[in-house]
Amino acid sequence: MSITDFTMDYFSLKGKNAVVTGGNTGLGQAFALALAKGGANVFIPSIIEEDGTTRALMEKENVQMAFMHADLTEPGVPAEIIERCVETFSSIDILVNSAGLNKIAAFEDFGREKWDPMIQVNLTAAFEMSYEAAKRMKQQQSGKIINICSMFSFRGGQGSPAYAATKHGLDGLTKAYCDELAPFNIQVNGIAPGYFATDLTLATRNDSEKNKQVLDHIPAGRWGEPQDLMGTTVFLAGAASDYVNGRVIAVDGGYLVR
């Protein structure tokens, strides 16, 4: 292949089928919509019921969407999700491990009752989803796995040691599965969002002192918006990134350099 063979079709996801865990809420919805805008059909498993909002967004993109109410931590559920996606759309080409949980408390109050659920959702479920998807991807000799990491994949995590531990763990899983799966033309990468304007950060943004602390650390001088993540998602899900593997891309307005 020569440079003249490259076209913008390398960014197209038409004919691809994706699973986005937790894709009907928060940043997960942005990941799901990005893939839909690229042309992919999207299967969304979530513990939060779909209220029709995400489906309406998908229908505007003329792609198919399927929803499954699912607790990713229940035994056998990740395998069932992948099976249902294949039954519905005929393949699993893209997996975005977006579902996550964050409990915050002073270290004295952060015991196993907070630690265990976060390990199960943020790390073990992501592993099991990747494990089940990779078996299908190996058969078809192609696939994309995108793990949603965090600034806390690179830093400490005051107030939530489990969040930092799981996000560091996702970075490690990304690298390990790249090493395992690259020979089968499967690319495994991560996206590490910086500080984004979502419902989860509303309290911080409404606190003038805390808001200033965050903004002073971001060279771009603003909070990220969900759409800031969508281009990176399409890139990592498509053929344009076929030689990008085992990397965690920070989408953070420059936060990590300051």
Secondary structure, 3 states (H helix, E strand, C coil): CCHHHCCHHHHCCCCCEEEECCCCCHHHHHHHHHHHHCCCEEEEEECCCCCCHHHHHHHCCCCCEEEEECCCCCCCHHHHHHHHHHHHHCCCCEEEECCCCCCCCCHHHCCHHHHHHHHHHHHHHHHHHHHHHHHHHHHHCCEEEEEECCHHHCCCCCCCHHHHHHHHHHHHHHHHHHHHHHHHCEEEEEEEECCECCHHHHHHHHCHHHHHHHHHCCCCCCCECHHHHHHHHHHHHCHHHCCCCCCEEEECCCHHHC
